[in-house]
Amino acid sequence: MRYALLVQGSPYSDQASHSALRFAHALVSRGHHLVTVFFYHDGVYNAARLSAPPQDEPHLCDAWCSLHETQGTELLVCIAAGLRRGLLDEREAARHGKTGHSLAAPFELTGLGQLIEAGLSHDRLVTFSP
């Protein structure tokens, strides 16, 4: 089956992001395809390239990036929610006159249309919220 996940929780404030990541690994281990992960609301903080959690905590941004590298999973970030929270890619940083960007590669800024498309084109869309 083809899955999409919607992650709405901040990576270190509640359990939503960690649960989504564990669910993602369980899907893959059972032979399913995790095609898309869409980060919305405070879930966009999962894509912050400058996050540096303590060594005894999981580095969720790196874990999502690893999932992308091994499975080819799209990591999509809502552009409106991201900009509102200071997460900009290089293009948006330049457009807004900022000196640096904060979105980790391979996360991509995109619109809510991509979330709707994932809901229509995948077999399942599973939501993880606080």
DSSP file (Angstrom, degrees, kcal/mol; ACC not computed):
  #  RESIDUE AA STRUCTURE BP1 BP2  ACC     N-H-->O    O-->H-N    N-H-->O    O-->H-N    TCO  KAPPA ALPHA  PHI   PSI    X-CA   Y-CA   Z-CA
    1    1 A M              0   0    0      0, 0.0    32,-2.9     0, 0.0     2,-0.6   0.000 360.0 360.0 360.0 151.9    0.0    0.0    0.0
    2    2 A R  E     -a   33   0A   0     30,-0.2   122,-1.7    32,-0.1   121,-1.4  -0.874 360.0-167.3-100.5 123.6    1.0    3.6   -0.6
    3    3 A Y  E     -ab  34 124A   0     30,-3.2    32,-2.0    -2,-0.6    33,-1.3  -0.806  16.2-168.9-114.1 151.2    1.0    5.8    2.5
    4    4 A A  E     -ab  36 125A   0    120,-1.9   122,-2.5    -2,-0.3     2,-0.4  -0.984  13.1-153.0-129.4 144.1    1.1    9.5    3.2
    5    5 A L  E     -ab  37 126A   0     31,-2.3    33,-3.2    -2,-0.3     2,-0.5  -0.929   5.3-154.8-117.5 143.7    1.6   10.9    6.7
    6    6 A L  E     -ab  38 127A   0    120,-2.7   122,-3.1    -2,-0.4     2,-0.6  -0.979  13.4-167.0-114.7 116.8    0.5   14.3    8.0
    7    7 A V  E     +ab  39 128A   0     31,-2.8    33,-2.6    -2,-0.5   122,-0.2  -0.923  19.8 161.1-110.3 118.1    2.6   15.5   11.0
    8    8 A Q        +     0   0    0    120,-3.0    34,-0.7    -2,-0.6    35,-0.5   0.423  44.9  94.3-115.3  -2.1    1.3   18.4   12.9
    9    9 A G  S    S-     0   0    0    119,-0.6    37,-0.1    33,-0.2    31,-0.1  -0.724  78.5-108.5-100.5 144.9    3.2   18.2   16.2
   10   10 A S    >>  -     0   0    0     -2,-0.3     4,-1.1     1,-0.1     3,-0.6  -0.374  33.8-119.2 -62.6 142.6    6.4   20.0   17.2
   11   11 A P  T 34 S+     0   0    0      0, 0.0     7,-0.2     0, 0.0    -1,-0.1   0.786 104.1  21.1 -62.0 -30.3    9.3   17.6   17.3
   12   12 A Y  T 34 S+     0   0    0      1,-0.1     3,-0.1     5,-0.1    -2,-0.0   0.338 113.1  66.6-123.2   8.5   10.2   18.0   21.0
   13   13 A S  T <4 S+     0   0    0     -3,-0.6     2,-0.3     1,-0.1    -1,-0.1   0.699 111.3   4.0-100.4 -23.9    7.1   19.4   22.6
   14   14 A D  S  < S-     0   0    0     -4,-1.1     4,-0.4     0, 0.0     3,-0.3  -0.857  77.2-100.0-149.5-176.8    4.8   16.4   22.2
   15   15 A Q  S  > S+     0   0    0     -2,-0.3     4,-2.8     1,-0.2     5,-0.3   0.548  90.0  94.9 -89.7  -9.2    4.8   12.8   20.9
   16   16 A A  H  > S+     0   0    0      1,-0.2     4,-2.4     2,-0.2    -1,-0.2   0.889  87.1  43.8 -56.4 -47.9    3.3   13.3   17.5
   17   17 A S  H  > S+     0   0    0     -7,-0.5     4,-2.2    -3,-0.3    -1,-0.2   0.918 115.8  46.7 -66.2 -43.9    6.5   13.6   15.5
   18   18 A H  H  > S+     0   0    0     -4,-0.4     4,-2.3     2,-0.2    -1,-0.2   0.909 113.2  49.3 -65.7 -41.6    8.2   10.7   17.2
   19   19 A S  H  X S+     0   0    0     -4,-2.8     4,-2.6     1,-0.2    -2,-0.2   0.901 110.0  52.0 -63.3 -40.7    5.2    8.5   16.8
   20   20 A A  H  X S+     0   0    0     -4,-2.4     4,-2.5    -5,-0.3    -2,-0.2   0.909 110.0  48.7 -62.1 -42.2    4.9    9.4   13.1
   21   21 A L  H  X S+     0   0    0     -4,-2.2     4,-2.2     2,-0.2    -2,-0.2   0.909 111.9  48.1 -65.8 -42.2    8.6    8.4   12.6
   22   22 A R  H  X S+     0   0    0     -4,-2.3     4,-2.0     1,-0.2    -2,-0.2   0.905 112.4  49.8 -64.0 -40.4    8.1    5.1   14.4
   23   23 A F  H  X S+     0   0    0     -4,-2.6     4,-2.5     2,-0.2    -2,-0.2   0.902 108.0  54.5 -63.0 -41.4    5.0    4.4   12.4
   24   24 A A  H  X S+     0   0    0     -4,-2.5     4,-2.1     1,-0.2    -2,-0.2   0.922 109.2  46.7 -58.9 -46.1    6.9    5.3    9.2
   25   25 A H  H  X S+     0   0    0     -4,-2.2     4,-2.3     1,-0.2    -1,-0.2   0.875 110.7  52.9 -65.7 -36.4    9.6    2.7   10.0
   26   26 A A  H  X S+     0   0    0     -4,-2.0     4,-1.1     2,-0.2    -2,-0.2   0.899 108.2  51.1 -65.1 -40.4    7.0    0.1   10.8
   27   27 A L  H ><>S+     0   0    0     -4,-2.5     5,-2.2     1,-0.2     3,-0.7   0.952 112.0  45.9 -59.1 -50.1    5.3    0.7    7.4
   28   28 A V  H ><5S+     0   0    0     -4,-2.1     3,-1.8     1,-0.3    -2,-0.2   0.896 108.9  55.0 -62.7 -41.4    8.6    0.3    5.6
   29   29 A S  H 3<5S+     0   0    0     -4,-2.3    -1,-0.3     1,-0.3    -2,-0.2   0.733 106.7  52.9 -66.8 -20.0    9.5   -2.9    7.5
   30   30 A R  T <<5S-     0   0    0     -4,-1.1    -1,-0.3    -3,-0.7    -2,-0.2   0.271 124.0-102.2 -98.2  10.5    6.2   -4.4    6.6
   31   31 A G  T < 5S+     0   0    0     -3,-1.8    -3,-0.2     1,-0.3    -2,-0.1   0.542  77.0 134.0  86.9   7.1    6.8   -3.8    2.9
   32   32 A H      < -     0   0    0     -5,-2.2     2,-0.6    -6,-0.2    -1,-0.3  -0.416  55.9-117.2 -83.6 166.3    4.5   -0.8    2.4
   33   33 A H  E     -a    2   0A   0    -32,-2.9   -30,-3.2    -2,-0.1     2,-1.0  -0.922  15.0-159.7-109.5 117.7    5.6    2.4    0.5
   34   34 A L  E     +a    3   0A   0     -2,-0.6   -30,-0.2   -32,-0.2     3,-0.1  -0.834  22.9 166.6 -94.0 101.4    5.8    5.6    2.5
   35   35 A V  E     +     0   0A   0    -32,-2.0    39,-3.1    -2,-1.0     2,-0.4   0.883  55.4  19.8 -86.1 -42.1    5.6    8.0   -0.4
   36   36 A T  E     -ac   4  74A   0    -33,-1.3   -31,-2.3    37,-0.2     2,-0.4  -0.987  46.8-170.9-139.4 138.4    4.9   11.4    1.3
   37   37 A V  E     -ac   5  75A   0     37,-2.4    39,-2.9    -2,-0.4     2,-0.5  -0.995  16.7-163.5-123.1 124.1    5.2   13.0    4.7
   38   38 A F  E     -ac   6  76A   0    -33,-3.2   -31,-2.8    -2,-0.4     2,-0.5  -0.933   4.8-153.8-110.6 125.7    3.6   16.5    4.9
   39   39 A F  E     +ac   7  77A   0     37,-3.2    39,-2.5    -2,-0.5     2,-0.3  -0.870  22.6 168.1-104.0 127.5    4.5   18.7    7.8
   40   40 A Y    >   -     0   0    0    -33,-2.6     3,-2.2    -2,-0.5     5,-0.1  -0.893  46.9  -2.9-138.4 161.6    1.9   21.3    8.9
   41   41 A H  G >  S-     0   0    0     -2,-0.3     3,-1.6     1,-0.3     4,-0.1  -0.266 135.3 -13.0  50.9-135.3    1.4   23.6   11.9
   42   42 A D  G >  S+     0   0    0    -34,-0.7     3,-1.6     1,-0.3    -1,-0.3   0.603 123.5  84.2 -71.0  -8.5    4.2   23.2   14.5
   43   43 A G  G X  S+     0   0    0     -3,-2.2     3,-1.9   -35,-0.5    -1,-0.3   0.715  71.5  77.4 -62.6 -20.1    5.2   20.0   12.6
   44   44 A V  G X  S+     0   0    0     -3,-1.6     3,-2.1     1,-0.3    -1,-0.3   0.759  75.7  75.6 -63.3 -22.7    7.2   22.2   10.3
   45   45 A Y  G X  S+     0   0    0     -3,-1.6     3,-1.5     1,-0.3    -1,-0.3   0.685  77.1  75.7 -63.8 -16.0    9.8   22.5   13.0
   46   46 A N  G <  S+     0   0    0     -3,-1.9    -1,-0.3     1,-0.3    -2,-0.2   0.746  92.7  55.0 -61.9 -22.1   10.9   18.9   12.1
   47   47 A A  G <  S+     0   0    0     -3,-2.1    57,-2.9    -4,-0.2     2,-0.7   0.276  74.4 125.9 -96.5   9.5   12.5   20.5    9.0
   48   48 A A  B X   -E  103   0B   0     -3,-1.5     3,-1.4    55,-0.2    55,-0.2  -0.588  44.2-163.2 -75.9 113.2   14.7   23.0   11.0
   49   49 A R  T 3  S+     0   0    0     53,-2.6    -1,-0.2    -2,-0.7    54,-0.1   0.681  86.0  58.6 -71.0 -16.6   18.3   22.4    9.8
   50   50 A L  T 3  S+     0   0    0     52,-0.5    -1,-0.3     2,-0.0     2,-0.1   0.374  75.1 122.1 -94.9   4.4   19.6   24.3   12.8
   51   51 A S    <   +     0   0    0     -3,-1.4     8,-0.0    -6,-0.1    -5,-0.0  -0.437  34.9 179.5 -68.1 141.5   18.1   22.1   15.5
   52   52 A A        -     0   0    0     -2,-0.1     3,-0.1     7,-0.0    -1,-0.1  -0.597   6.9-172.1-143.8  76.0   20.6   20.5   17.8
   53   53 A P        -     0   0    0      0, 0.0     6,-0.1     0, 0.0     4,-0.0  -0.256  40.5 -81.8 -67.6 158.3   18.9   18.3   20.4
   54   54 A P    >   -     0   0    0      0, 0.0     3,-2.1     0, 0.0     0, 0.0  -0.198  43.9-109.4 -56.4 153.9   20.9   16.9   23.3
   55   55 A Q  T 3  S+     0   0    0      1,-0.3     4,-0.1    -3,-0.1     0, 0.0   0.725 116.7  59.2 -62.5 -22.4   22.9   13.7   22.4
   56   56 A D  T 3  S+     0   0    0      2,-0.1    -1,-0.3     0, 0.0     0, 0.0   0.382  97.9  72.9 -89.3   6.4   20.6   11.5   24.5
   57   57 A E  S <  S-     0   0    0     -3,-2.1     2,-0.1    -4,-0.0     0, 0.0  -0.881  93.8 -99.4-115.2 150.3   17.5   12.5   22.5
   58   58 A P        -     0   0    0      0, 0.0     2,-1.2     0, 0.0     3,-0.1  -0.422  26.9-130.8 -67.2 142.2   16.7   11.4   18.9
   59   59 A H     >  -     0   0    0      1,-0.2     4,-2.1    -2,-0.1     5,-0.1  -0.781  26.9-174.5 -92.6  94.0   17.6   14.0   16.2
   60   60 A L  H  > S+     0   0    0     -2,-1.2     4,-2.5     1,-0.2     5,-0.2   0.849  77.2  55.9 -65.8 -37.0   14.3   13.9   14.4
   61   61 A C  H  > S+     0   0    0      1,-0.2     4,-2.2     2,-0.2    -1,-0.2   0.947 111.3  44.8 -59.6 -47.2   15.3   16.1   11.5
   62   62 A D  H  > S+     0   0    0      1,-0.2     4,-2.3     2,-0.2    -1,-0.2   0.870 111.1  54.5 -63.3 -36.9   18.2   13.8   10.7
   63   63 A A  H  X S+     0   0    0     -4,-2.1     4,-1.9     2,-0.2    -1,-0.2   0.901 108.8  47.3 -66.3 -40.2   15.9   10.8   11.1
   64   64 A W  H  X S+     0   0    0     -4,-2.5     4,-2.0     2,-0.2    -2,-0.2   0.913 111.7  51.5 -65.3 -41.3   13.4   12.2    8.6
   65   65 A C  H  X S+     0   0    0     -4,-2.2     4,-2.3     1,-0.2    -2,-0.2   0.895 108.2  51.8 -61.7 -39.8   16.3   12.9    6.2
   66   66 A S  H  X S+     0   0    0     -4,-2.3     4,-2.4     2,-0.2     5,-0.3   0.886 106.7  53.3 -63.6 -39.5   17.6    9.4    6.6
   67   67 A L  H  X S+     0   0    0     -4,-1.9     4,-2.5     1,-0.2     6,-0.7   0.901 109.0  49.8 -62.6 -40.4   14.1    8.1    5.7
   68   68 A H  H  X S+     0   0    0     -4,-2.0     4,-2.1     4,-0.2    -2,-0.2   0.923 111.4  48.9 -61.8 -44.4   14.2   10.2    2.5
   69   69 A E  H  < S+     0   0    0     -4,-2.3    -2,-0.2     1,-0.2    -1,-0.2   0.883 119.5  36.0 -65.6 -39.5   17.6    8.9    1.6
   70   70 A T  H  < S+     0   0    0     -4,-2.4    -2,-0.2    -5,-0.1    -1,-0.2   0.821 133.4  23.0 -85.5 -31.9   16.7    5.2    2.1
   71   71 A Q  H  < S-     0   0    0     -4,-2.5    -3,-0.2    -5,-0.3    -2,-0.2   0.564  94.1-122.4-113.0 -12.5   13.1    5.2    0.9
   72   72 A G     <  +     0   0    0     -4,-2.1    -4,-0.2    -5,-0.4     2,-0.1   0.699  49.2 170.8  74.8  18.5   12.8    8.2   -1.4
   73   73 A T        -     0   0    0     -6,-0.7     2,-0.3    -9,-0.1   -37,-0.2  -0.411  35.1-121.0 -66.2 132.5   10.0    9.6    0.7
   74   74 A E  E     -c   36   0A   0    -39,-3.1   -37,-2.4    -2,-0.1     2,-0.6  -0.579  19.5-156.6 -71.5 134.0    8.9   13.1   -0.1
   75   75 A L  E     -c   37   0A   0     31,-0.4    33,-2.5    -2,-0.3     2,-0.4  -0.893  18.6-176.8-114.9  98.4    9.3   15.5    2.8
   76   76 A L  E     -cd  38 108A   0    -39,-2.9   -37,-3.2    -2,-0.6     2,-0.4  -0.813  10.9-163.1-106.4 135.1    6.9   18.3    2.2
   77   77 A V  E     -cd  39 109A   0     31,-3.4    33,-2.8    -2,-0.4     2,-0.3  -0.959  28.9-113.7-118.7 129.3    6.6   21.4    4.4
   78   78 A C  E  >  - d   0 110A   0    -39,-2.5     4,-2.5    -2,-0.4    33,-0.2  -0.449  23.9-148.3 -61.3 122.4    3.6   23.7    4.3
   79   79 A I  H  > S+     0   0    0     31,-3.0     4,-2.8    -2,-0.3     5,-0.3   0.894  93.6  49.3 -64.8 -41.1    5.0   27.0    3.0
   80   80 A A  H  > S+     0   0    0     30,-0.3     4,-1.9     1,-0.2    -1,-0.2   0.935 115.1  43.4 -65.5 -45.5    2.6   29.2    4.9
   81   81 A A  H  > S+     0   0    0      2,-0.2     4,-1.0     1,-0.2    -2,-0.2   0.879 115.9  50.0 -66.4 -37.5    3.1   27.4    8.2
   82   82 A G  H ><>S+     0   0    0     -4,-2.5     5,-3.2     2,-0.2     3,-0.7   0.947 111.0  46.1 -66.7 -49.9    6.9   27.4    7.6
   83   83 A L  H ><5S+     0   0    0     -4,-2.8     3,-1.5     1,-0.3    -1,-0.2   0.901 109.3  56.1 -61.0 -40.4    7.3   31.0    6.8
   84   84 A R  H 3<5S+     0   0    0     -4,-1.9    -1,-0.3    -5,-0.3    -2,-0.2   0.799 113.0  42.3 -60.1 -28.9    5.2   32.0    9.8
   85   85 A R  T <<5S-     0   0    0     -4,-1.0    -1,-0.3    -3,-0.7    -2,-0.2   0.231 123.1-100.0-106.1  12.0    7.6   30.0   12.0
   86   86 A G  T < 5S+     0   0    0     -3,-1.5     2,-0.8     1,-0.2    -3,-0.2   0.678  76.1 137.6  82.7  18.0   10.8   31.2   10.4
   87   87 A L      < +     0   0    0     -5,-3.2     2,-0.4    -6,-0.2    -1,-0.2  -0.869  24.6 160.9-101.3 109.0   11.5   28.2    8.2
   88   88 A L        -     0   0    0     -2,-0.8    14,-2.1    -3,-0.1    15,-1.9  -0.959  31.9-140.1-128.4 141.9   12.7   29.4    4.8
   89   89 A D     >  -     0   0    0     -2,-0.4     4,-2.5    12,-0.2     5,-0.2  -0.367  45.7 -89.6 -85.9 179.6   14.6   27.7    2.0
   90   90 A E  H  > S+     0   0    0      1,-0.2     4,-2.1     2,-0.2     5,-0.2   0.888 126.7  50.4 -60.3 -40.4   17.2   29.6    0.1
   91   91 A R  H  > S+     0   0    0      1,-0.2     4,-2.2     2,-0.2    -1,-0.2   0.929 113.2  43.8 -65.1 -46.1   14.8   31.0   -2.5
   92   92 A E  H  > S+     0   0    0      2,-0.2     4,-2.0     1,-0.2     6,-0.2   0.855 110.8  55.9 -69.1 -34.6   12.3   32.2    0.1
   93   93 A A  H  <>S+     0   0    0     -4,-2.5     5,-3.2     2,-0.2     4,-0.3   0.934 110.8  44.4 -62.0 -44.8   15.0   33.7    2.2
   94   94 A A  H ><5S+     0   0    0     -4,-2.1     3,-1.1     3,-0.2    -2,-0.2   0.904 111.6  53.4 -64.9 -41.2   16.2   35.7   -0.8
   95   95 A R  H 3<5S+     0   0    0     -4,-2.2    -1,-0.2     1,-0.3    -2,-0.2   0.836 114.2  41.8 -63.8 -33.1   12.7   36.7   -1.7
   96   96 A H  T 3<5S-     0   0    0     -4,-2.0    -1,-0.3    -5,-0.1    -2,-0.2   0.327 116.0-111.4 -97.9   6.4   12.1   38.1    1.8
   97   97 A G  T < 5 +     0   0    0     -3,-1.1     2,-0.3    -4,-0.3    -3,-0.2   0.784  64.5 150.7  72.0  28.2   15.4   39.7    2.2
   98   98 A K      < -     0   0    0     -5,-3.2    -1,-0.2    -6,-0.2    -2,-0.1  -0.649  47.7-136.6 -92.2 151.0   16.8   37.4    4.8
   99   99 A T  S    S+     0   0    0     -2,-0.3     2,-0.3     1,-0.0    -1,-0.1   0.634  80.1  16.5 -83.9 -13.9   20.5   36.6    5.1
  100  100 A G        -     0   0    0     -7,-0.1     2,-0.3   -11,-0.1    -2,-0.0  -0.958  68.2-122.9-151.2 167.9   20.2   32.9    5.6
  101  101 A H        -     0   0    0     -2,-0.3   -12,-0.2     1,-0.1   -11,-0.1  -0.802   9.1-168.5-114.6 160.1   17.9   29.9    5.3
  102  102 A S        +     0   0    0    -14,-2.1   -53,-2.6    -2,-0.3     2,-0.5   0.384  51.3 107.6-128.6   0.9   16.7   27.5    7.9
  103  103 A L  B     -E   48   0B   0    -15,-1.9   -55,-0.2   -55,-0.2     2,-0.2  -0.729  64.8-131.2 -87.9 126.6   15.0   24.6    6.0
  104  104 A A    >   -     0   0    0    -57,-2.9     3,-1.4    -2,-0.5    -2,-0.1  -0.495  34.3 -90.4 -74.1 140.8   17.0   21.4    5.9
  105  105 A A  T 3  S+     0   0    0      1,-0.3     3,-0.1    -2,-0.2   -40,-0.1  -0.714 108.3  32.9 -78.5 139.7   17.5   19.6    2.6
  106  106 A P  T 3  S+     0   0    0      0, 0.0   -31,-0.4     0, 0.0    -1,-0.3  -0.866  94.5 102.1-101.9  20.5   15.8   17.5    1.4
  107  107 A F    <   -     0   0    0     -3,-1.4     2,-0.4   -60,-0.1   -31,-0.2  -0.361  59.0-152.4 -61.8 146.1   12.6   19.0    2.9
  108  108 A E  E     -d   76   0A   0    -33,-2.5   -31,-3.4    -3,-0.1     2,-0.4  -0.979  11.9-129.3-126.2 135.8   10.7   21.1    0.4
  109  109 A L  E     +d   77   0A   0     -2,-0.4     2,-0.3   -33,-0.2   -31,-0.2  -0.674  45.2 152.1 -77.5 134.4    8.4   24.1    0.9
  110  110 A T  E     -d   78   0A   0    -33,-2.8   -31,-3.0    -2,-0.4   -30,-0.3  -0.944  39.0 -96.3-155.4 171.9    5.0   23.5   -0.8
  111  111 A G    >>  -     0   0    0     -2,-0.3     3,-1.4   -33,-0.2     4,-0.6  -0.357  39.4 -99.3 -93.5 173.7    1.4   24.4   -0.6
  112  112 A L  H 3> S+     0   0    0      1,-0.3     4,-2.1     2,-0.2     3,-0.4   0.702 113.1  77.4 -65.4 -19.5   -1.6   22.7    0.9
  113  113 A G  H 3> S+     0   0    0      1,-0.2     4,-2.6     2,-0.2    -1,-0.3   0.848  89.1  56.9 -58.2 -33.2   -2.5   21.5   -2.6
  114  114 A Q  H <> S+     0   0    0     -3,-1.4     4,-2.2     2,-0.2    -1,-0.2   0.852 105.0  51.0 -66.8 -34.5    0.2   18.8   -2.2
  115  115 A L  H  X S+     0   0    0     -4,-0.6     4,-2.2    -3,-0.4    -2,-0.2   0.920 111.1  47.6 -67.0 -43.5   -1.5   17.6    1.0
  116  116 A I  H  X S+     0   0    0     -4,-2.1     4,-1.7     1,-0.2    -2,-0.2   0.919 111.3  51.3 -62.6 -43.3   -4.8   17.3   -0.9
  117  117 A E  H  X S+     0   0    0     -4,-2.6     4,-2.5     1,-0.2     5,-0.2   0.904 108.7  51.3 -60.5 -42.0   -3.1   15.5   -3.7
  118  118 A A  H  X S+     0   0    0     -4,-2.2     4,-1.7     1,-0.2    -1,-0.2   0.908 108.1  52.4 -62.5 -41.3   -1.5   13.0   -1.3
  119  119 A G  H  < S+     0   0    0     -4,-2.2    -1,-0.2     1,-0.2    -2,-0.2   0.839 116.2  40.3 -63.1 -32.5   -4.9   12.3    0.2
  120  120 A L  H  < S+     0   0    0     -4,-1.7    -2,-0.2    -5,-0.2    -1,-0.2   0.811 120.3  40.5 -85.4 -32.0   -6.3   11.6   -3.2
  121  121 A S  H  < S+     0   0    0     -4,-2.5     2,-0.2    -5,-0.2    -2,-0.2   0.580 103.0  71.5 -99.7 -10.3   -3.5    9.7   -4.8
  122  122 A H  S  < S-     0   0    0     -4,-1.7  -119,-0.2    -5,-0.2     3,-0.1  -0.691  78.4-126.5-103.5 159.0   -2.3    7.5   -1.9
  123  123 A D  S    S+     0   0    0   -121,-1.4     2,-0.3    -2,-0.2  -120,-0.2   0.860  93.3  17.3 -70.3 -35.1   -4.1    4.5   -0.4
  124  124 A R  E     -b    3   0A   0   -122,-1.7  -120,-1.9    -6,-0.1     2,-0.5  -0.997  55.8-164.1-141.1 142.7   -3.9    5.9    3.2
  125  125 A L  E     -b    4   0A   0     -2,-0.3     2,-0.5  -122,-0.2  -120,-0.2  -0.983  17.8-168.1-123.0 115.9   -3.3    9.3    4.8
  126  126 A V  E     -b    5   0A   0   -122,-2.5  -120,-2.7    -2,-0.5     2,-0.4  -0.905   7.6-148.4-111.0 131.2   -2.5    9.0    8.5
  127  127 A T  E     -b    6   0A   0     -2,-0.5     2,-0.5  -122,-0.2  -120,-0.2  -0.810   9.2-166.7-104.2 137.2   -2.5   12.1   10.7
  128  128 A F  E     +b    7   0A   0   -122,-3.1  -120,-3.0    -2,-0.4  -119,-0.6  -0.961  23.2 162.4-122.4 110.7   -0.3   12.6   13.8
  129  129 A S              0   0    0     -2,-0.5  -114,-0.1  -121,-0.2  -120,-0.1  -0.874 360.0 360.0-126.9 156.4   -1.4   15.6   15.9
  130  130 A P              0   0    0      0, 0.0  -115,-0.1     0, 0.0    -1,-0.0   0.514 360.0 360.0 -66.8 360.0   -0.7   16.7   19.5
